[in-house]
C-alpha cells in the first residue's frame, strides 16, 4: 500500500497576472469570483465536489520564476456540445485549433492568456 493517495487534488496552472487569469478562467468556466482582491500567490477554481480544482499560481513570492508555457495541453475539460464549447473558446482566445473528430470523441485545443494549452473533449455515447 502506498502512502500517497490515488487521487488528484488540484492542477496547477502557472500564470503571470493572477487577477486577469482569475477573470478569464471564471468566464471560461462560468464561475463566480470569490472575493475582490487576489494578490496571490494562488487562487483555486472550484471544479465541483469530488473533482480536482484548478489552482492558478502567479509565483509572486518567487523572485527567480520564469514563466515558460508547455507546448502540450496541461489538462482537458469536458463539453457535451463541442461546437458550443468551440464558439465559447473562440470568444476568449485568439489561438484555437480546429475541432478534430475521432470515432468516439471530438477535441480541440486553445491557449489561455499566458500561452498555456487547454484541451476540450466531447465523448460520444
C-alpha positions in Angstrom: 0.0 0.0 0.0 1.3 3.4 -0.9 1.3 6.4 1.5 0.4 8.6 -1.5 -3.4 8.7 -2.1 -4.7 7.6 -5.5 -6.3 11.0 -6.4 -5.6 14.4 -7.9 -6.4 17.3 -5.5 -5.5 20.2 -7.8 -4.0 21.0 -11.1 -1.5 23.9 -11.1 -1.7 26.4 -13.9 1.2 28.9 -13.9 0.2 32.5 -14.8 1.8 35.9 -14.9 -1.3 38.1 -14.0 -3.4 36.4 -11.3 -6.3 38.9 -11.4 -6.6 38.7 -15.2 -6.3 34.9 -15.1 -9.0 34.6 -12.4 -11.4 36.7 -14.5 -10.5 34.8 -17.7 -10.8 31.2 -16.3 -14.0 32.2 -14.4 -15.6 33.4 -17.6 -14.4 30.3 -19.4 -16.0 28.0 -16.8 -19.0 30.1 -15.8 -17.8 30.5 -12.2 -18.4 33.3 -9.7 -15.2 35.0 -8.5 -14.7 34.7 -4.7 -13.6 37.9 -3.0 -12.5 41.2 -4.6 -8.7 41.3 -4.4 -6.4 38.4 -5.1 -2.7 39.3 -4.6 -1.5 35.7 -4.8 0.4 33.6 -5.0 -2.6 31.3 -5.7 -6.3 31.1 -6.4 -8.1 27.8 -6.7 -11.1 27.4 -9.0 -13.7 25.1 -7.6 -14.5 22.4 -10.2 -17.2 20.6 -8.1 -17.4 18.1 -5.3 -15.0 15.2 -5.6 -13.1 16.8 -8.5 -9.7 18.3 -8.5 -9.5 22.1 -8.5 -7.5 24.3 -10.9 -5.0 26.4 -9.0 -3.8 29.5 -10.7 -0.3 30.3 -9.4 1.4 33.7 -10.1 4.7 32.9 -8.3 4.6 36.4 -6.7 6.8 35.2 -3.9 9.5 33.6 -6.2 11.9 36.3 -7.4 13.5 33.9 -9.9 10.5 32.4 -11.5 10.3 32.5 -15.3 7.0 31.5 -17.0 7.5 29.0 -19.8 4.3 27.6 -21.1 4.2 23.9 -22.1 3.9 23.0 -25.7 1.3 20.3 -24.8 -2.1 20.5 -23.2 -2.0 20.8 -19.4 -5.4 19.1 -18.9 -8.7 18.6 -20.7 -12.1 19.9 -19.9 -15.3 18.2 -20.9 -18.1 19.5 -23.1 -21.4 17.9 -24.1 -21.6 20.2 -27.2 -18.2 20.5 -28.8 -19.5 23.2 -31.3 -20.9 25.4 -28.5 -17.7 24.9 -26.5 -15.6 25.8 -29.6 -17.6 29.1 -30.1 -17.2 30.0 -26.4 -13.4 29.3 -26.5 -13.1 31.4 -29.7 -14.6 34.4 -27.9 -11.9 34.1 -25.2 -8.8 33.1 -27.1 -7.4 34.1 -30.4 -5.4 30.9 -30.6 -7.9 28.0 -31.0 -7.2 24.8 -33.1 -9.8 23.3 -35.4 -12.1 20.6 -34.0 -10.8 17.1 -34.6 -13.3 14.3 -34.7 -12.4 10.7 -34.0 -14.8 7.7 -33.9 -15.5 8.1 -30.2 -14.8 11.7 -29.4 -14.1 15.2 -30.7 -11.5 17.6 -29.3 -9.8 21.0 -29.8 -7.2 23.0 -28.0 -6.7 26.7 -27.2 -4.4 28.9 -25.3 -5.1 30.9 -22.1 -3.7 34.4 -21.8 -0.3 33.1 -20.7 0.0 30.6 -23.6 -0.9 27.5 -21.5 -2.6 25.0 -23.8 -6.0 23.5 -22.7 -7.9 20.8 -24.4 -11.7 20.4 -24.6 -13.1 16.9 -25.4 -16.6 15.7 -26.1 -17.1 11.9 -25.9 -19.7 10.2 -27.9 -22.0 7.8 -26.0 
